[in-house]
Amino acid sequence: MTRPSSPLARGMAVFNAILVPIAACSLYMVYLGATRDSSLLLTVGALFTAISPFLAYAITRRILAKLFSV
């Protein structure tokens, strides 16, 4: 028998599903910037890596607000 998941667990699952691709793309941008001597790509990748948790939080909050609004 499965236990129903709590709203926090569902929210964290959505948050992680959004955060992982954003962070992976950001780190790949950092890698490309470092290997190709592109300081612009390196800087933008580092910036996106730093703000990816906040961006994922904002997107998750918007999605959950739309899903659970009555």
N, C-alpha and C positions, 0 to 999 in steps of 0.2 A: 504494500500500500504506500502511496506517495503522500508526503506531507505538503500542504499548500505553502507556497513560498510567501515570505513577508513582502510588503511593499518596498522595504529597504533593499532586500535581496534582488528584487526585480529591477529597481532603480540602478543598483550597482552593476547588474548584468548589462543594462542598456548603456551605462556610462563606459564600461570596459569595451563594449562592442564598438563604440564610437571612438574612444581614446586610442585603441591599438592601431587602427589604420592611419589615423592622423599622425601619431608618434612615429610609426614606421616610415611614412613618407617624409616626414621632417628629418629623421636620422639619415635617410637615403640622400636627401638634399645636402646634408652636412658632408656625407661621404663623397658625393660627387664634387662638391666645392673644394674639399681638401685634396682630392686626387687630381683635379684638373686645374688647380691653382686659380680658382675663381673665388675671389674674396666676396663678391656680391652673393653668389649662391651659398657660400659658407655662412655668411651673415644672416641671410634670409632663413636658411635651414635652422640655424641656432635660435633665431627668434621664434620660429614656429615650434621648435622643440620646447622652448621655455613656456610658451603660451598654450601649448596643446591641452594640458589638463583644464585650464580655464575655458578654452573653447569647447572642449567636450562637455564640461559642466553646463555651459550655456545652452548647447544643443540638446543635451539630455533633459534639462529643465523645461525647455520649450516642448519637446516631444511628450514628456510625461504630463505636462499641463494640458495639452490637447487630448491625450488619451483619457485622462481621469476627470476632465471637466464635464459637468452635467448641463 
